[in-house]
Every structure is written in C-alpha cells, then in structure tokens.
C-alpha cells in the first residue's frame, strides 16, 4: 500500500525560504520516488488558516516515514517552516 503526506499550509510569507525548500526537496523527492499531488487535491471545505493543501505520494508508508526522517529532509524542513505555517500528516492507503 502507498504512503502519503498530507500537508495543510498557510499562505507563503517568505518566498525565498520557499524557493530554497523547493531546491532542496527535488533530489529528496527523487530519492524516495515521491510525487506531488498525484491526484486531484482534496476538496477543502472548512479551514481556519489553511490556504494550501498538498498531497505527496510515496511507494510505501515506510518510504514516507523514511523520507521525513532523512537528515537531508530535516534540513529542507527548516526552510519550509520559515516559509509558512503548516501541519503534515503521514498515512497509508490508496487514493483514487
């Protein structure tokens, strides 16, 4: 079964940090065979602060967890957290 990250983010307030996160994310995504928004993004019906919903698909739950724990991702994460506030959930399943 596939693994997923569901990221619920506020608007980006630091574009340079977001750009650096994107630069660092590219090789990490390739390493873990991650795909951004592999399907239509979930329909957001209620929110307090969320303005961005991102789904990241991995070949397995193990890959999703390993990616998050990878030191390279932890470095990239510092830029993501400078760019905006967000919540990230990791789960297993199949999204059609």
N, CA, C and O atoms as a CHARMM CRD file, in Angstrom:
* protein
*
  384
    1    1 UNK  N      0.83900  -1.17700   0.00000 PROA 1      0.00000
    2    1 UNK  CA     0.00000   0.00000   0.00000 PROA 1      0.00000
    3    1 UNK  C      0.89000   1.24900   0.00000 PROA 1      0.00000
    4    1 UNK  O      1.98700   1.23400   0.55800 PROA 1      0.00000
    5    2 UNK  N      0.42500   2.29600  -0.61100 PROA 2      0.00000
    6    2 UNK  CA     1.20200   3.52800  -0.72300 PROA 2      0.00000
    7    2 UNK  C      1.17700   4.31400   0.58400 PROA 2      0.00000
    8    2 UNK  O      0.29700   4.13900   1.42700 PROA 2      0.00000
    9    3 UNK  N      2.17000   5.18200   0.71900 PROA 3      0.00000
   10    3 UNK  CA     2.23100   6.10800   1.83500 PROA 3      0.00000
   11    3 UNK  C      2.03400   7.51800   1.32900 PROA 3      0.00000
   12    3 UNK  O      2.34100   7.82900   0.17800 PROA 3      0.00000
   13    4 UNK  N      1.52400   8.35900   2.19000 PROA 4      0.00000
   14    4 UNK  CA     1.22800   9.74300   1.79700 PROA 4      0.00000
   15    4 UNK  C      1.61000  10.71600   2.88900 PROA 4      0.00000
   16    4 UNK  O      1.60700  10.39100   4.07700 PROA 4      0.00000
   17    5 UNK  N      1.93900  11.91900   2.45500 PROA 5      0.00000
   18    5 UNK  CA     1.97500  13.07900   3.32800 PROA 5      0.00000
   19    5 UNK  C      0.79200  13.93900   2.90100 PROA 5      0.00000
   20    5 UNK  O      0.55100  14.12400   1.70800 PROA 5      0.00000
   21    6 UNK  N      0.07300  14.45100   3.85400 PROA 6      0.00000
   22    6 UNK  CA    -0.94900  15.46100   3.61200 PROA 6      0.00000
   23    6 UNK  C     -0.46700  16.70900   4.32100 PROA 6      0.00000
   24    6 UNK  O     -0.34700  16.73600   5.54500 PROA 6      0.00000
   25    7 UNK  N     -0.19300  17.74200   3.54200 PROA 7      0.00000
   26    7 UNK  CA     0.32800  18.98400   4.09900 PROA 7      0.00000
   27    7 UNK  C     -0.75000  20.05300   3.99800 PROA 7      0.00000
   28    7 UNK  O     -1.27600  20.32300   2.91800 PROA 7      0.00000
   29    8 UNK  N     -1.06900  20.65100   5.12700 PROA 8      0.00000
   30    8 UNK  CA    -2.04600  21.73300   5.20300 PROA 8      0.00000
   31    8 UNK  C     -1.27000  22.98200   5.59100 PROA 8      0.00000
   32    8 UNK  O     -0.79200  23.09700   6.72000 PROA 8      0.00000
   33    9 UNK  N     -1.14500  23.91300   4.65800 PROA 9      0.00000
   34    9 UNK  CA    -0.29400  25.07400   4.89300 PROA 9      0.00000
   35    9 UNK  C     -1.01700  26.39200   4.77900 PROA 9      0.00000
   36    9 UNK  O     -2.03600  26.51900   4.10000 PROA 9      0.00000
   37   10 UNK  N     -0.45700  27.37000   5.46600 PROA 10     0.00000
   38   10 UNK  CA    -0.93900  28.74300   5.31800 PROA 10     0.00000
   39   10 UNK  C     -0.30000  29.33600   4.06800 PROA 10     0.00000
   40   10 UNK  O      0.51100  28.68400   3.41100 PROA 10     0.00000
   41   11 UNK  N     -0.65600  30.54000   3.75100 PROA 11     0.00000
   42   11 UNK  CA    -0.02100  31.22900   2.62600 PROA 11     0.00000
   43   11 UNK  C      1.47100  31.37900   2.89100 PROA 11     0.00000
   44   11 UNK  O      1.89600  31.50600   4.04000 PROA 11     0.00000
   45   12 UNK  N      2.25400  31.36500   1.83300 PROA 12     0.00000
   46   12 UNK  CA     3.70300  31.54200   1.94900 PROA 12     0.00000
   47   12 UNK  C      3.97900  33.00300   2.30100 PROA 12     0.00000
   48   12 UNK  O      3.50600  33.92000   1.63000 PROA 12     0.00000
   49   13 UNK  N      4.75800  33.19900   3.36900 PROA 13     0.00000
   50   13 UNK  CA     5.11000  34.55500   3.79000 PROA 13     0.00000
   51   13 UNK  C      6.57700  34.87100   3.54000 PROA 13     0.00000
   52   13 UNK  O      6.97900  36.03100   3.64000 PROA 13     0.00000
   53   14 UNK  N      7.38900  33.86100   3.21600 PROA 14     0.00000
   54   14 UNK  CA     8.81000  34.05600   2.91800 PROA 14     0.00000
   55   14 UNK  C      9.12400  33.27800   1.64100 PROA 14     0.00000
   56   14 UNK  O      9.45400  32.09300   1.69200 PROA 14     0.00000
   57   15 UNK  N      9.02100  33.94800   0.50700 PROA 15     0.00000
   58   15 UNK  CA     9.18300  33.28400  -0.78000 PROA 15     0.00000
   59   15 UNK  C     10.59700  32.74900  -0.98000 PROA 15     0.00000
   60   15 UNK  O     10.77000  31.69500  -1.59200 PROA 15     0.00000
   61   16 UNK  N     11.60300  33.44800  -0.48000 PROA 16     0.00000
   62   16 UNK  CA    12.97000  32.95300  -0.65900 PROA 16     0.00000
   63   16 UNK  C     13.18200  31.64700   0.11500 PROA 16     0.00000
   64   16 UNK  O     13.87600  30.75400  -0.37100 PROA 16     0.00000
   65   17 UNK  N     12.60500  31.52400   1.29400 PROA 17     0.00000
   66   17 UNK  CA    12.68800  30.27000   2.04700 PROA 17     0.00000
   67   17 UNK  C     11.92700  29.16900   1.31300 PROA 17     0.00000
   68   17 UNK  O     12.38000  28.02500   1.27800 PROA 17     0.00000
   69   18 UNK  N     10.79300  29.49500   0.73500 PROA 18     0.00000
   70   18 UNK  CA    10.01500  28.50600  -0.02700 PROA 18     0.00000
   71   18 UNK  C     10.79800  28.03800  -1.25600 PROA 18     0.00000
   72   18 UNK  O     10.78800  26.85400  -1.59100 PROA 18     0.00000
   73   19 UNK  N     11.46800  28.96400  -1.91500 PROA 19     0.00000
   74   19 UNK  CA    12.27500  28.60300  -3.08400 PROA 19     0.00000
   75   19 UNK  C     13.42200  27.67700  -2.69400 PROA 19     0.00000
   76   19 UNK  O     13.72100  26.72000  -3.40800 PROA 19     0.00000
   77   20 UNK  N     14.05900  27.95800  -1.56900 PROA 20     0.00000
   78   20 UNK  CA    15.16000  27.10800  -1.10900 PROA 20     0.00000
   79   20 UNK  C     14.63900  25.72300  -0.72100 PROA 20     0.00000
   80   20 UNK  O     15.29400  24.71600  -0.99400 PROA 20     0.00000
   81   21 UNK  N     13.48400  25.66800  -0.09700 PROA 21     0.00000
   82   21 UNK  CA    12.86800  24.37800   0.22200 PROA 21     0.00000
   83   21 UNK  C     12.63900  23.58500  -1.06500 PROA 21     0.00000
   84   21 UNK  O     12.95000  22.39500  -1.12100 PROA 21     0.00000
   85   22 UNK  N     12.10700  24.22300  -2.08100 PROA 22     0.00000
   86   22 UNK  CA    11.86300  23.55500  -3.35700 PROA 22     0.00000
   87   22 UNK  C     13.14600  23.03600  -3.98600 PROA 22     0.00000
   88   22 UNK  O     13.16700  21.93700  -4.54000 PROA 22     0.00000
   89   23 UNK  N     14.20800  23.81500  -3.90500 PROA 23     0.00000
   90   23 UNK  CA    15.50100  23.40100  -4.45100 PROA 23     0.00000
   91   23 UNK  C     16.02900  22.17500  -3.71400 PROA 23     0.00000
   92   23 UNK  O     16.51900  21.23600  -4.34000 PROA 23     0.00000
   93   24 UNK  N     15.92900  22.18200  -2.38900 PROA 24     0.00000
   94   24 UNK  CA    16.40800  21.04800  -1.58400 PROA 24     0.00000
   95   24 UNK  C     15.49400  19.83300  -1.71800 PROA 24     0.00000
   96   24 UNK  O     15.95600  18.69400  -1.64200 PROA 24     0.00000
   97   25 UNK  N     14.20700  20.07300  -1.91500 PROA 25     0.00000
   98   25 UNK  CA    13.23000  18.98000  -1.99500 PROA 25     0.00000
   99   25 UNK  C     13.41400  18.12700  -3.24500 PROA 25     0.00000
  100   25 UNK  O     13.21300  16.91400  -3.18400 PROA 25     0.00000
  101   26 UNK  N     13.78700  18.71500  -4.36600 PROA 26     0.00000
  102   26 UNK  CA    13.84700  17.99200  -5.64200 PROA 26     0.00000
  103   26 UNK  C     14.65800  16.69500  -5.56300 PROA 26     0.00000
  104   26 UNK  O     14.13100  15.65100  -5.94800 PROA 26     0.00000
  105   27 UNK  N     15.90900  16.70100  -5.08800 PROA 27     0.00000
  106   27 UNK  CA    16.65000  15.43600  -5.04200 PROA 27     0.00000
  107   27 UNK  C     16.11500  14.46800  -3.98500 PROA 27     0.00000
  108   27 UNK  O     16.24300  13.25300  -4.13600 PROA 27     0.00000
  109   28 UNK  N     15.52900  14.99100  -2.93600 PROA 28     0.00000
  110   28 UNK  CA    14.94400  14.13100  -1.90200 PROA 28     0.00000
  111   28 UNK  C     13.72700  13.40900  -2.47200 PROA 28     0.00000
  112   28 UNK  O     13.55200  12.21000  -2.25300 PROA 28     0.00000
  113   29 UNK  N     12.89400  14.13400  -3.19500 PROA 29     0.00000
  114   29 UNK  CA    11.71500  13.53000  -3.82100 PROA 29     0.00000
  115   29 UNK  C     12.12400  12.42500  -4.78200 PROA 29     0.00000
  116   29 UNK  O     11.49500  11.36800  -4.83300 PROA 29     0.00000
  117   30 UNK  N     13.17300  12.67700  -5.53600 PROA 30     0.00000
  118   30 UNK  CA    13.65100  11.66900  -6.47900 PROA 30     0.00000
  119   30 UNK  C     14.14300  10.43100  -5.73100 PROA 30     0.00000
  120   30 UNK  O     13.83700   9.30700  -6.13000 PROA 30     0.00000
  121   31 UNK  N     14.89000  10.62400  -4.66800 PROA 31     0.00000
  122   31 UNK  CA    15.43200   9.51200  -3.87800 PROA 31     0.00000
  123   31 UNK  C     14.32600   8.60900  -3.34500 PROA 31     0.00000
  124   31 UNK  O     14.47100   7.38700  -3.33900 PROA 31     0.00000
  125   32 UNK  N     13.21400   9.20900  -2.89500 PROA 32     0.00000
  126   32 UNK  CA    12.12200   8.44500  -2.28800 PROA 32     0.00000
  127   32 UNK  C     10.95400   8.18900  -3.23800 PROA 32     0.00000
  128   32 UNK  O      9.90900   7.69100  -2.82000 PROA 32     0.00000
  129   33 UNK  N     11.13000   8.52500  -4.50900 PROA 33     0.00000
  130   33 UNK  CA    10.10500   8.32200  -5.53400 PROA 33     0.00000
  131   33 UNK  C      8.78100   8.99800  -5.14300 PROA 33     0.00000
  132   33 UNK  O      7.70100   8.43200  -5.31000 PROA 33     0.00000
  133   34 UNK  N      8.90000  10.21400  -4.62400 PROA 34     0.00000
  134   34 UNK  CA     7.73100  10.97500  -4.19000 PROA 34     0.00000
  135   34 UNK  C      7.11600  11.73000  -5.36200 PROA 34     0.00000
  136   34 UNK  O      7.82100  12.25800  -6.22200 PROA 34     0.00000
  137   35 UNK  N      5.80000  11.76700  -5.37800 PROA 35     0.00000
  138   35 UNK  CA     5.07700  12.52200  -6.41300 PROA 35     0.00000
  139   35 UNK  C      4.15600  13.51500  -5.72000 PROA 35     0.00000
  140   35 UNK  O      3.39900  13.15100  -4.82100 PROA 35     0.00000
  141   36 UNK  N      4.22900  14.77900  -6.14900 PROA 36     0.00000
  142   36 UNK  CA     3.35200  15.81300  -5.60500 PROA 36     0.00000
  143   36 UNK  C      1.99400  15.76500  -6.27600 PROA 36     0.00000
  144   36 UNK  O      1.89900  15.62500  -7.49500 PROA 36     0.00000
  145   37 UNK  N      0.95300  15.88100  -5.48400 PROA 37     0.00000
  146   37 UNK  CA    -0.41800  15.93000  -5.97600 PROA 37     0.00000
  147   37 UNK  C     -0.67000  14.90900  -7.08700 PROA 37     0.00000
  148   37 UNK  O     -0.99000  15.28400  -8.21500 PROA 37     0.00000
  149   38 UNK  N     -0.52600  13.60800  -6.76500 PROA 38     0.00000
  150   38 UNK  CA    -0.68800  12.57500  -7.78100 PROA 38     0.00000
  151   38 UNK  C     -2.11900  12.45300  -8.28600 PROA 38     0.00000
  152   38 UNK  O     -2.36800  11.80200  -9.30100 PROA 38     0.00000
  153   39 UNK  N     -3.02900  13.05700  -7.60500 PROA 39     0.00000
  154   39 UNK  CA    -4.44300  13.04100  -7.97600 PROA 39     0.00000
  155   39 UNK  C     -4.97700  14.44100  -7.73700 PROA 39     0.00000
  156   39 UNK  O     -4.22300  15.32500  -7.32900 PROA 39     0.00000
  157   40 UNK  N     -6.21600  14.65600  -7.97400 PROA 40     0.00000
  158   40 UNK  CA    -6.79700  15.95600  -7.65400 PROA 40     0.00000
  159   40 UNK  C     -6.65000  16.20100  -6.16100 PROA 40     0.00000
  160   40 UNK  O     -6.88700  15.30800  -5.34800 PROA 40     0.00000
  161   41 UNK  N     -6.26000  17.40900  -5.81000 PROA 41     0.00000
  162   41 UNK  CA    -6.10900  17.74600  -4.39200 PROA 41     0.00000
  163   41 UNK  C     -7.44300  17.58900  -3.68200 PROA 41     0.00000
  164   41 UNK  O     -8.49600  17.81400  -4.27800 PROA 41     0.00000
  165   42 UNK  N     -7.40700  17.20500  -2.41500 PROA 42     0.00000
  166   42 UNK  CA    -8.65800  17.08700  -1.66700 PROA 42     0.00000
  167   42 UNK  C     -9.43200  18.40600  -1.68000 PROA 42     0.00000
  168   42 UNK  O     -8.84300  19.48700  -1.69900 PROA 42     0.00000
  169   43 UNK  N    -10.71900  18.29900  -1.66800 PROA 43     0.00000
  170   43 UNK  CA   -11.57500  19.48800  -1.63900 PROA 43     0.00000
  171   43 UNK  C    -11.63400  20.00700  -0.21700 PROA 43     0.00000
  172   43 UNK  O    -12.13600  19.32700   0.67800 PROA 43     0.00000
  173   44 UNK  N    -11.13300  21.18400  -0.01300 PROA 44     0.00000
  174   44 UNK  CA   -11.12100  21.79700   1.31000 PROA 44     0.00000
  175   44 UNK  C    -12.45100  22.50300   1.53100 PROA 44     0.00000
  176   44 UNK  O    -12.80300  23.42500   0.79500 PROA 44     0.00000
  177   45 UNK  N    -13.17700  22.07000   2.53500 PROA 45     0.00000
  178   45 UNK  CA   -14.49200  22.64200   2.80500 PROA 45     0.00000
  179   45 UNK  C    -14.49300  23.55000   4.04000 PROA 45     0.00000
  180   45 UNK  O    -15.27900  24.49500   4.11200 PROA 45     0.00000
  181   46 UNK  N    -13.62700  23.27300   4.99800 PROA 46     0.00000
  182   46 UNK  CA   -13.56400  24.08200   6.20900 PROA 46     0.00000
  183   46 UNK  C    -12.11000  24.33300   6.55200 PROA 46     0.00000
  184   46 UNK  O    -11.25700  23.47400   6.32500 PROA 46     0.00000
  185   47 UNK  N    -11.82200  25.50000   7.09500 PROA 47     0.00000
  186   47 UNK  CA   -10.44600  25.81400   7.44800 PROA 47     0.00000
  187   47 UNK  C    -10.40300  27.01700   8.36400 PROA 47     0.00000
  188   47 UNK  O    -11.25100  27.90600   8.29900 PROA 47     0.00000
  189   48 UNK  N     -9.39800  27.02300   9.21600 PROA 48     0.00000
  190   48 UNK  CA    -9.12000  28.22100   9.99900 PROA 48     0.00000
  191   48 UNK  C     -8.03900  29.02900   9.29900 PROA 48     0.00000
  192   48 UNK  O     -8.21500  30.21600   9.02500 PROA 48     0.00000
  193   49 UNK  N     -6.90500  28.36600   9.00800 PROA 49     0.00000
  194   49 UNK  CA    -5.76300  29.07000   8.42800 PROA 49     0.00000
  195   49 UNK  C     -5.24300  28.44400   7.13700 PROA 49     0.00000
  196   49 UNK  O     -4.41300  29.05000   6.45900 PROA 49     0.00000
  197   50 UNK  N     -5.70700  27.25800   6.78200 PROA 50     0.00000
  198   50 UNK  CA    -5.15800  26.54000   5.63700 PROA 50     0.00000
  199   50 UNK  C     -5.54500  27.21700   4.32700 PROA 50     0.00000
  200   50 UNK  O     -6.72000  27.47000   4.06300 PROA 50     0.00000
  201   51 UNK  N     -4.53600  27.50100   3.51800 PROA 51     0.00000
  202   51 UNK  CA    -4.81200  28.02900   2.18200 PROA 51     0.00000
  203   51 UNK  C     -4.17800  27.14600   1.10500 PROA 51     0.00000
  204   51 UNK  O     -4.43100  27.33500  -0.08500 PROA 51     0.00000
  205   52 UNK  N     -3.34900  26.17500   1.52900 PROA 52     0.00000
  206   52 UNK  CA    -2.71400  25.25800   0.58600 PROA 52     0.00000
  207   52 UNK  C     -2.86600  23.83100   1.09600 PROA 52     0.00000
  208   52 UNK  O     -2.59200  23.55000   2.26300 PROA 52     0.00000
  209   53 UNK  N     -3.30100  22.93500   0.22300 PROA 53     0.00000
  210   53 UNK  CA    -3.41700  21.51900   0.53800 PROA 53     0.00000
  211   53 UNK  C     -2.55500  20.77200  -0.47600 PROA 53     0.00000
  212   53 UNK  O     -2.77000  20.86800  -1.68400 PROA 53     0.00000
  213   54 UNK  N     -1.58100  20.03100   0.03400 PROA 54     0.00000
  214   54 UNK  CA    -0.63200  19.32300  -0.83600 PROA 54     0.00000
  215   54 UNK  C     -0.61900  17.85700  -0.44600 PROA 54     0.00000
  216   54 UNK  O     -0.50900  17.52200   0.73400 PROA 54     0.00000
  217   55 UNK  N     -0.73200  16.98500  -1.43500 PROA 55     0.00000
  218   55 UNK  CA    -0.62600  15.54600  -1.22400 PROA 55     0.00000
  219   55 UNK  C      0.69100  15.09200  -1.85400 PROA 55     0.00000
  220   55 UNK  O      0.98700  15.41600  -3.00400 PROA 55     0.00000
  221   56 UNK  N      1.47100  14.34200  -1.08800 PROA 56     0.00000
  222   56 UNK  CA     2.71800  13.77200  -1.59500 PROA 56     0.00000
  223   56 UNK  C      2.57900  12.25500  -1.49400 PROA 56     0.00000
  224   56 UNK  O      2.34000  11.71500  -0.41400 PROA 56     0.00000
  225   57 UNK  N      2.73100  11.57600  -2.62700 PROA 57     0.00000
  226   57 UNK  CA     2.56900  10.12500  -2.68300 PROA 57     0.00000
  227   57 UNK  C      3.93000   9.44500  -2.70400 PROA 57     0.00000
  228   57 UNK  O      4.84000   9.88400  -3.40600 PROA 57     0.00000
  229   58 UNK  N      4.06500   8.37200  -1.93200 PROA 58     0.00000
  230   58 UNK  CA     5.27800   7.55100  -1.86700 PROA 58     0.00000
  231   58 UNK  C      4.90700   6.11300  -2.20500 PROA 58     0.00000
  232   58 UNK  O      3.74200   5.73300  -2.09000 PROA 58     0.00000
  233   59 UNK  N      5.88600   5.30600  -2.62100 PROA 59     0.00000
  234   59 UNK  CA     5.58800   3.90700  -2.94700 PROA 59     0.00000
  235   59 UNK  C      5.08000   3.09900  -1.75300 PROA 59     0.00000
  236   59 UNK  O      4.38900   2.09500  -1.93100 PROA 59     0.00000
  237   60 UNK  N      5.42500   3.53800  -0.52400 PROA 60     0.00000
  238   60 UNK  CA     5.01000   2.80300   0.67400 PROA 60     0.00000
  239   60 UNK  C      4.98400   3.74300   1.87700 PROA 60     0.00000
  240   60 UNK  O      5.53100   4.84500   1.83500 PROA 60     0.00000
  241   61 UNK  N      4.34000   3.28700   2.94500 PROA 61     0.00000
  242   61 UNK  CA     4.33600   4.04300   4.19300 PROA 61     0.00000
  243   61 UNK  C      5.75900   4.15100   4.73300 PROA 61     0.00000
  244   61 UNK  O      6.15000   5.19400   5.25700 PROA 61     0.00000
  245   62 UNK  N      6.52000   3.09200   4.60800 PROA 62     0.00000
  246   62 UNK  CA     7.90500   3.09900   5.06900 PROA 62     0.00000
  247   62 UNK  C      8.71200   4.18600   4.35500 PROA 62     0.00000
  248   62 UNK  O      9.48300   4.90100   4.99500 PROA 62     0.00000
  249   63 UNK  N      8.54400   4.31600   3.05500 PROA 63     0.00000
  250   63 UNK  CA     9.24700   5.35500   2.30100 PROA 63     0.00000
  251   63 UNK  C      8.83100   6.74200   2.76900 PROA 63     0.00000
  252   63 UNK  O      9.67100   7.63400   2.88700 PROA 63     0.00000
  253   64 UNK  N      7.53400   6.93400   3.03800 PROA 64     0.00000
  254   64 UNK  CA     7.04000   8.23200   3.51600 PROA 64     0.00000
  255   64 UNK  C      7.67300   8.58800   4.85700 PROA 64     0.00000
  256   64 UNK  O      8.09000   9.72600   5.07200 PROA 64     0.00000
  257   65 UNK  N      7.74200   7.61800   5.74700 PROA 65     0.00000
  258   65 UNK  CA     8.34400   7.85800   7.06800 PROA 65     0.00000
  259   65 UNK  C      9.85400   8.08800   6.95100 PROA 65     0.00000
  260   65 UNK  O     10.39900   9.00000   7.57300 PROA 65     0.00000
  261   66 UNK  N     10.52200   7.25500   6.15200 PROA 66     0.00000
  262   66 UNK  CA    11.96400   7.39700   5.99100 PROA 66     0.00000
  263   66 UNK  C     12.33600   8.73500   5.37400 PROA 66     0.00000
  264   66 UNK  O     13.33500   9.34400   5.75700 PROA 66     0.00000
  265   67 UNK  N     11.54300   9.18900   4.42900 PROA 67     0.00000
  266   67 UNK  CA    11.80200  10.47500   3.80400 PROA 67     0.00000
  267   67 UNK  C     11.74000  11.58700   4.84800 PROA 67     0.00000
  268   67 UNK  O     12.62600  12.44000   4.91000 PROA 67     0.00000
  269   68 UNK  N     10.69700  11.57300   5.65900 PROA 68     0.00000
  270   68 UNK  CA    10.54900  12.61400   6.67900 PROA 68     0.00000
  271   68 UNK  C     11.71800  12.60400   7.65700 PROA 68     0.00000
  272   68 UNK  O     12.18200  13.66100   8.08600 PROA 68     0.00000
  273   69 UNK  N     12.19000  11.42200   8.00700 PROA 69     0.00000
  274   69 UNK  CA    13.27200  11.28800   8.98700 PROA 69     0.00000
  275   69 UNK  C     14.66800  11.48200   8.39300 PROA 69     0.00000
  276   69 UNK  O     15.64500  11.56400   9.13700 PROA 69     0.00000
  277   70 UNK  N     14.77400  11.55700   7.07600 PROA 70     0.00000
  278   70 UNK  CA    16.06500  11.70800   6.40600 PROA 70     0.00000
  279   70 UNK  C     16.69800  13.04100   6.82800 PROA 70     0.00000
  280   70 UNK  O     16.03000  14.07500   6.79600 PROA 70     0.00000
  281   71 UNK  N     17.97300  13.02900   7.22100 PROA 71     0.00000
  282   71 UNK  CA    18.63500  14.28500   7.60500 PROA 71     0.00000
  283   71 UNK  C     18.56800  15.36200   6.52000 PROA 71     0.00000
  284   71 UNK  O     18.47100  16.54700   6.83900 PROA 71     0.00000
  285   72 UNK  N     18.61800  14.97700   5.26600 PROA 72     0.00000
  286   72 UNK  CA    18.51200  15.96500   4.18600 PROA 72     0.00000
  287   72 UNK  C     17.13800  16.62900   4.20300 PROA 72     0.00000
  288   72 UNK  O     17.02200  17.83300   3.97600 PROA 72     0.00000
  289   73 UNK  N     16.09200  15.83400   4.47700 PROA 73     0.00000
  290   73 UNK  CA    14.75900  16.44200   4.55300 PROA 73     0.00000
  291   73 UNK  C     14.64100  17.33100   5.78600 PROA 73     0.00000
  292   73 UNK  O     14.02900  18.39800   5.72800 PROA 73     0.00000
  293   74 UNK  N     15.21500  16.90200   6.88500 PROA 74     0.00000
  294   74 UNK  CA    15.14500  17.71800   8.09800 PROA 74     0.00000
  295   74 UNK  C     15.80700  19.07800   7.87800 PROA 74     0.00000
  296   74 UNK  O     15.35900  20.08400   8.42800 PROA 74     0.00000
  297   75 UNK  N     16.86600  19.11100   7.08000 PROA 75     0.00000
  298   75 UNK  CA    17.48300  20.38600   6.72100 PROA 75     0.00000
  299   75 UNK  C     16.53200  21.21100   5.85500 PROA 75     0.00000
  300   75 UNK  O     16.34400  22.40300   6.09700 PROA 75     0.00000
  301   76 UNK  N     15.93800  20.57900   4.85100 PROA 76     0.00000
  302   76 UNK  CA    14.99300  21.28000   3.97700 PROA 76     0.00000
  303   76 UNK  C     13.79800  21.79900   4.77200 PROA 76     0.00000
  304   76 UNK  O     13.28700  22.88800   4.50600 PROA 76     0.00000
  305   77 UNK  N     13.36700  21.01700   5.73600 PROA 77     0.00000
  306   77 UNK  CA    12.19600  21.37400   6.54100 PROA 77     0.00000
  307   77 UNK  C     12.37600  22.71400   7.24500 PROA 77     0.00000
  308   77 UNK  O     11.40500  23.44800   7.42500 PROA 77     0.00000
  309   78 UNK  N     13.58700  23.04100   7.64200 PROA 78     0.00000
  310   78 UNK  CA    13.79600  24.33100   8.30600 PROA 78     0.00000
  311   78 UNK  C     13.36600  25.48000   7.40700 PROA 78     0.00000
  312   78 UNK  O     12.85300  26.48900   7.89000 PROA 78     0.00000
  313   79 UNK  N     13.57300  25.33300   6.09800 PROA 79     0.00000
  314   79 UNK  CA    13.15300  26.37700   5.15300 PROA 79     0.00000
  315   79 UNK  C     11.64100  26.36800   4.95400 PROA 79     0.00000
  316   79 UNK  O     11.02200  27.42500   4.83700 PROA 79     0.00000
  317   80 UNK  N     11.04400  25.17000   4.91600 PROA 80     0.00000
  318   80 UNK  CA     9.58800  25.08900   4.77600 PROA 80     0.00000
  319   80 UNK  C      8.89900  25.78300   5.94700 PROA 80     0.00000
  320   80 UNK  O      7.89900  26.47900   5.76900 PROA 80     0.00000
  321   81 UNK  N      9.44600  25.58600   7.14400 PROA 81     0.00000
  322   81 UNK  CA     8.83700  26.18600   8.32700 PROA 81     0.00000
  323   81 UNK  C      9.07200  27.68800   8.42100 PROA 81     0.00000
  324   81 UNK  O      8.32200  28.38800   9.10100 PROA 81     0.00000
  325   82 UNK  N     10.10000  28.18900   7.74900 PROA 82     0.00000
  326   82 UNK  CA    10.30600  29.63800   7.65200 PROA 82     0.00000
  327   82 UNK  C      9.33700  30.23700   6.63500 PROA 82     0.00000
  328   82 UNK  O      8.91400  31.38500   6.77300 PROA 82     0.00000
  329   83 UNK  N      8.99200  29.45900   5.62000 PROA 83     0.00000
  330   83 UNK  CA     8.16100  29.95600   4.52500 PROA 83     0.00000
  331   83 UNK  C      6.70000  30.12300   4.91200 PROA 83     0.00000
  332   83 UNK  O      6.04100  31.06600   4.47500 PROA 83     0.00000
  333   84 UNK  N      6.18700  29.19700   5.74100 PROA 84     0.00000
  334   84 UNK  CA     4.77500  29.25300   6.12500 PROA 84     0.00000
  335   84 UNK  C      4.53800  28.34100   7.31900 PROA 84     0.00000
  336   84 UNK  O      5.39400  27.53700   7.68800 PROA 84     0.00000
  337   85 UNK  N      3.37400  28.47900   7.90700 PROA 85     0.00000
  338   85 UNK  CA     2.97700  27.53400   8.95900 PROA 85     0.00000
  339   85 UNK  C      2.27200  26.38300   8.27600 PROA 85     0.00000
  340   85 UNK  O      1.60100  26.57300   7.26100 PROA 85     0.00000
  341   86 UNK  N      2.42200  25.17800   8.83400 PROA 86     0.00000
  342   86 UNK  CA     1.80200  24.02700   8.20000 PROA 86     0.00000
  343   86 UNK  C      1.66400  22.88100   9.17600 PROA 86     0.00000
  344   86 UNK  O      2.33700  22.82200  10.20500 PROA 86     0.00000
  345   87 UNK  N      0.78000  21.98200   8.82500 PROA 87     0.00000
  346   87 UNK  CA     0.60700  20.70800   9.51200 PROA 87     0.00000
  347   87 UNK  C      0.88800  19.63100   8.48300 PROA 87     0.00000
  348   87 UNK  O      0.50700  19.77000   7.32100 PROA 87     0.00000
  349   88 UNK  N      1.55900  18.54400   8.89800 PROA 88     0.00000
  350   88 UNK  CA     1.87600  17.44900   7.99400 PROA 88     0.00000
  351   88 UNK  C      1.43300  16.15000   8.65700 PROA 88     0.00000
  352   88 UNK  O      1.81300  15.85400   9.79000 PROA 88     0.00000
  353   89 UNK  N      0.63000  15.38700   7.94100 PROA 89     0.00000
  354   89 UNK  CA     0.17200  14.08000   8.40600 PROA 89     0.00000
  355   89 UNK  C      0.75000  13.02700   7.49400 PROA 89     0.00000
  356   89 UNK  O      0.82200  13.23400   6.28300 PROA 89     0.00000
  357   90 UNK  N      1.17200  11.88300   8.05600 PROA 90     0.00000
  358   90 UNK  CA     1.67000  10.76400   7.28200 PROA 90     0.00000
  359   90 UNK  C      0.68000   9.61500   7.46900 PROA 90     0.00000
  360   90 UNK  O      0.31500   9.27200   8.59300 PROA 90     0.00000
  361   91 UNK  N      0.24700   9.02000   6.33800 PROA 91     0.00000
  362   91 UNK  CA    -0.71900   7.92700   6.43800 PROA 91     0.00000
  363   91 UNK  C     -0.53800   6.94400   5.28000 PROA 91     0.00000
  364   91 UNK  O      0.15900   7.22300   4.30500 PROA 91     0.00000
  365   92 UNK  N     -1.17500   5.80700   5.41700 PROA 92     0.00000
  366   92 UNK  CA    -1.11000   4.74700   4.41600 PROA 92     0.00000
  367   92 UNK  C     -2.48500   4.58300   3.79100 PROA 92     0.00000
  368   92 UNK  O     -3.50400   4.77200   4.45500 PROA 92     0.00000
  369   93 UNK  N     -2.50900   4.23000   2.50600 PROA 93     0.00000
  370   93 UNK  CA    -3.77600   3.99700   1.84600 PROA 93     0.00000
  371   93 UNK  C     -3.63700   4.00200   0.34100 PROA 93     0.00000
  372   93 UNK  O     -2.53700   3.93000  -0.20700 PROA 93     0.00000
  373   94 UNK  N     -4.77600   4.08700  -0.30800 PROA 94     0.00000
  374   94 UNK  CA    -4.84700   4.19200  -1.76400 PROA 94     0.00000
  375   94 UNK  C     -5.78300   5.34800  -2.09000 PROA 94     0.00000
  376   94 UNK  O     -6.94200   5.35600  -1.67800 PROA 94     0.00000
  377   95 UNK  N     -5.28400   6.29700  -2.81400 PROA 95     0.00000
  378   95 UNK  CA    -6.10000   7.44000  -3.23700 PROA 95     0.00000
  379   95 UNK  C     -6.39600   7.24800  -4.72000 PROA 95     0.00000
  380   95 UNK  O     -5.48100   7.12500  -5.53400 PROA 95     0.00000
  381   96 UNK  N     -7.65400   7.22300  -5.05600 PROA 96     0.00000
  382   96 UNK  CA    -8.03700   7.02000  -6.46400 PROA 96     0.00000
  383   96 UNK  C     -8.06300   8.32900  -7.20700 PROA 96     0.00000
  384   96 UNK  O     -8.36300   8.35600  -8.40000 PROA 96     0.00000
